[in-house]
Amino acid sequence: MHSPVQAQTRRAVSAAVIGNVLEWYDFSVYAFVAVIIARKFFPQGDDVIALLATFLAFGLGFVARPLGGIILGRLGDTRGRKTALLITIALMAVGTVMVGVLPTYAAIGVAAPLLLVVARLMQGFSAGGEWGSSTAYIVEWAPPDQRGFYGSFQQMSVVAGLLLGSAVAALMNTVLTPEQMEALRKAKGEEFDRLFLTGMIQHHGGALTMVKDLFDTAGAGQDAELFNFATDVDSGQRAEIRIMQNMLERKP
């Protein structure tokens, strides 16, 4: 049978991995429907320029990632990983739903691409904060002799989120005819909105699961170090004390 600590570790790591998958699904799905976004949120006339502008907005999300990593990483150190991870989920969800419900360029003009950039900056800030915080969270909860193995789950979950985003976009392109996909540039089609809003719905479910798991795992102590890191530190300190005592005893 598994000990309570092992069960708590599994719940905590599973919650972090699920949150990562959903975060990176939201972050990446933008790129897979960039052609549609270019026609909806940027001026018409030159499709190449509109597409380049779309990917420029996509790239700005990466610009915000270091800032998110610094700020949310520090927040995780001072207020706990729970707080940092839940903030990343909320920011990514808000950014995703913004992309899904924004009016088109034809409806609100230049405000459309500007708001799209704001949404991407929020997503990038969230993704940057999620990377370090989730890695630290997973490693802190991992068994002392399996931290490298458990830490790999973070990168695995990122790739899983990217694959999920590409799979959903591929499915939409397979199910819809080229004419239906083309019609999305003139009006906000239900299929296009659903692609992004599905991410928000997933986030609500994932966030609720993560909150429950985080509180469950925190029941026996606020920090995972109580179970793992503290044990190593105490053992190391005791070893150092024994060495010093032996050295003092050998002195004349």
Disulfide bonds with the S-S distance in Angstrom:
none
